[in-house]
Amino acid sequence: MAGVQVPIGIVNALNPLSPWIGVLVTLGVWSFLYKENPVFRICEHAYVGSAAAHTMVTTFANNIKPGLVVDIAQNGEYWRIIPILLGCMIYFQPFRGYTWVSRYPMSFWVGYNAGYNLTLRVAMPLLTEVRRTMLPIFVTNNGRFDLATSINNFIFTGVVTLTLAYFLFSMNVFKGRAGFMIRTARLVLMAAFGAGFGTGIANYVSLLIGRFDFIMSDVLKLF
Amino acid sequence: MNLASMRAAVAPLFTSWLKSDSNQISLASFLLFGFFAALVIYYYRVATQSSRPLPKLRRIAGLDAIDESIGRATEMGRPVVFNPGMSSFSAPTYGALAVLSYVAKQTARYDVRLIGCFRYPEVLAVAQSTIQACYVEEGKPDAFRTDDMRYLSGDQFGFASGCVGIVQRERAAAHHMFGSLAAEALLLAEAGAAAGAIQIAGQTNNLQTPFLVAACDYCLMVEELYVASAYLTQDRLRTGMLAAQDIIKVILIALILSGTLFVTFGSTLIGDLLILY
């Protein structure tokens, strides 16, 4: 947390307690696996509250304070007053009768994001991806037919085109005999999601192991 | 005229402008982008003329289930919890807000309580205005409760734990998760399942879609989220935009297939044209 100074005495006093707080909060959150209960509720509210406080302090220390003190006061970048004013206008939202004031910065924000995202840069990666999908279906390696790569390329091109076809919403291309396309595309998507699910679960299990390791080894010193 | 001479002919015209601040934009992408824009404008014009027919959209089960979930909430007298995702203003968030406006209209119409969970204050402000407008449109401005639009935390898992708690404590009958979700997707979906809520998710993160497919009753995959507003409102303009996008996709499919055919027979012509200056 750059720019935020915490008194060293407080840090020293809390240091021995912090692993135990970590253990208690971990167990408190896990108690949700049984059902929603007061212990989980305490942990949840403590987490949400401390996260909000952390965001507020870091935003003030890293953005607002340097913006006011360094950029405007010291460097004389007075144009930065405009976004500050726009930001302040948002605070009119709760005041009935003045809500309209808050709509100006919001519309500016929404418009800016829409414009920023709608640029020519969107098209180029798309074409690069299209180009990379163009793979030969009959591949030869040192003059010999490479069956494995050929099948791989065929599956790759087929899956990409079928998936693209699946996301056609206004064309009735999947009726009648062509209906197998949507079924195949759905199967292909589900197979891909299945593989993704397995990988994701492996990641979650590694997080769980990390947490067990923290409790058993770091705090309880059992291993 | 071969490819090299084509490049040589157009290079002076475009390199100085298109590659002025980066070398990421090619002539082909510029032309294609222009063509796509023209196509969208054409369909916009078609959509504004009510006499001209537009294609019908195919059925999307996840979007049909939104009405079912709100109906269930009405019968049970329990709230609908809506989560517009983890990102600030981005394409998935705009998609989520479009769904939210439909959900808000339905909840206002059937007097169902709608609770919103937000990670970003700017999204909260826009969503609040959107929902308020929907309640006014349905003739029930007083039914809108500002207290139910809740900013939780800017921290990813702080936000997730807040959502989990709300879904459980409020005993949500329906849990809608749209927009951009990340590692917290499974946490949210599990909490909704534990609360017995009917869950509908729609998001664009391929890494998280498998978890939502597994844990939710209905899941909109990737682009289905962007179709939601056109599908739910059956608005001609939005349907027209979708028809234009579908033509673009068909062009891309044709490019891929023809390019594959060319490459298989030893020619990289189509691939090269795509990166032509």
Chai-1 contact restraints between the chains, C-beta under 6 A:
chainA,res_idxA,chainB,res_idxB,connection_type,confidence,min_distance_angstrom,max_distance_angstrom,comment,restraint_id
A,E36,B,Q168,contact,1.0,0.0,6.0,A-B,restraint_1
A,E44,B,S161,contact,1.0,0.0,6.0,A-B,restraint_2
A,E44,B,G165,contact,1.0,0.0,6.0,A-B,restraint_3
A,Y47,B,G158,contact,1.0,0.0,6.0,A-B,restraint_4
A,Y47,B,S161,contact,1.0,0.0,6.0,A-B,restraint_5
A,V48,B,L152,contact,1.0,0.0,6.0,A-B,restraint_6
A,V48,B,S153,contact,1.0,0.0,6.0,A-B,restraint_7
A,V48,B,G158,contact,1.0,0.0,6.0,A-B,restraint_8
A,V48,B,G162,contact,1.0,0.0,6.0,A-B,restraint_9
A,A51,B,S153,contact,1.0,0.0,6.0,A-B,restraint_10
A,A51,B,D155,contact,1.0,0.0,6.0,A-B,restraint_11
A,A51,B,G158,contact,1.0,0.0,6.0,A-B,restraint_12
A,A52,B,S153,contact,1.0,0.0,6.0,A-B,restraint_13
A,T55,B,G154,contact,1.0,0.0,6.0,A-B,restraint_14
A,Q93,B,A125,contact,1.0,0.0,6.0,A-B,restraint_15
A,M106,B,A125,contact,1.0,0.0,6.0,A-B,restraint_16
A,M106,B,V126,contact,1.0,0.0,6.0,A-B,restraint_17
A,W109,B,E122,contact,1.0,0.0,6.0,A-B,restraint_18
A,V110,B,F89,contact,1.0,0.0,6.0,A-B,restraint_19
A,N113,B,F89,contact,1.0,0.0,6.0,A-B,restraint_20
A,L120,B,I25,contact,1.0,0.0,6.0,A-B,restraint_21
A,L120,B,F33,contact,1.0,0.0,6.0,A-B,restraint_22
A,R121,B,Q24,contact,1.0,0.0,6.0,A-B,restraint_23
A,A123,B,S29,contact,1.0,0.0,6.0,A-B,restraint_24
A,A123,B,L32,contact,1.0,0.0,6.0,A-B,restraint_25
A,A123,B,F33,contact,1.0,0.0,6.0,A-B,restraint_26
A,M124,B,Q24,contact,1.0,0.0,6.0,A-B,restraint_27
A,M124,B,I25,contact,1.0,0.0,6.0,A-B,restraint_28
A,M124,B,S29,contact,1.0,0.0,6.0,A-B,restraint_29
A,L127,B,S29,contact,1.0,0.0,6.0,A-B,restraint_30
A,L127,B,L274,contact,1.0,0.0,6.0,A-B,restraint_31
A,V130,B,L252,contact,1.0,0.0,6.0,A-B,restraint_32
A,V130,B,L255,contact,1.0,0.0,6.0,A-B,restraint_33
A,V130,B,I256,contact,1.0,0.0,6.0,A-B,restraint_34
A,R131,B,G271,contact,1.0,0.0,6.0,A-B,restraint_35
A,R131,B,L274,contact,1.0,0.0,6.0,A-B,restraint_36
A,T133,B,I256,contact,1.0,0.0,6.0,A-B,restraint_37
A,M134,B,G259,contact,1.0,0.0,6.0,A-B,restraint_38
A,M134,B,T260,contact,1.0,0.0,6.0,A-B,restraint_39
A,M134,B,V263,contact,1.0,0.0,6.0,A-B,restraint_40
A,M134,B,G271,contact,1.0,0.0,6.0,A-B,restraint_41
A,P136,B,V263,contact,1.0,0.0,6.0,A-B,restraint_42
A,P136,B,T264,contact,1.0,0.0,6.0,A-B,restraint_43
A,I137,B,T264,contact,1.0,0.0,6.0,A-B,restraint_44
A,F138,B,T264,contact,1.0,0.0,6.0,A-B,restraint_45
A,T157,B,T260,contact,1.0,0.0,6.0,A-B,restraint_46
A,T161,B,I253,contact,1.0,0.0,6.0,A-B,restraint_47
A,T161,B,I256,contact,1.0,0.0,6.0,A-B,restraint_48
A,L164,B,K249,contact,1.0,0.0,6.0,A-B,restraint_49
A,L164,B,I253,contact,1.0,0.0,6.0,A-B,restraint_50
A,F167,B,E223,contact,1.0,0.0,6.0,A-B,restraint_51
A,L168,B,D246,contact,1.0,0.0,6.0,A-B,restraint_52
A,L168,B,K249,contact,1.0,0.0,6.0,A-B,restraint_53
A,F169,B,L57,contact,1.0,0.0,6.0,A-B,restraint_54
A,F169,B,R58,contact,1.0,0.0,6.0,A-B,restraint_55
A,F169,B,V227,contact,1.0,0.0,6.0,A-B,restraint_56
A,F169,B,L242,contact,1.0,0.0,6.0,A-B,restraint_57
A,S170,B,P55,contact,1.0,0.0,6.0,A-B,restraint_58
A,S170,B,L57,contact,1.0,0.0,6.0,A-B,restraint_59
A,S170,B,L242,contact,1.0,0.0,6.0,A-B,restraint_60
A,S170,B,A243,contact,1.0,0.0,6.0,A-B,restraint_61
A,S170,B,D246,contact,1.0,0.0,6.0,A-B,restraint_62
A,M171,B,D246,contact,1.0,0.0,6.0,A-B,restraint_63
A,F193,B,T209,contact,1.0,0.0,6.0,A-B,restraint_64
A,F193,B,P210,contact,1.0,0.0,6.0,A-B,restraint_65
A,F193,B,V213,contact,1.0,0.0,6.0,A-B,restraint_66
A,G196,B,P210,contact,1.0,0.0,6.0,A-B,restraint_67
A,F197,B,P210,contact,1.0,0.0,6.0,A-B,restraint_68
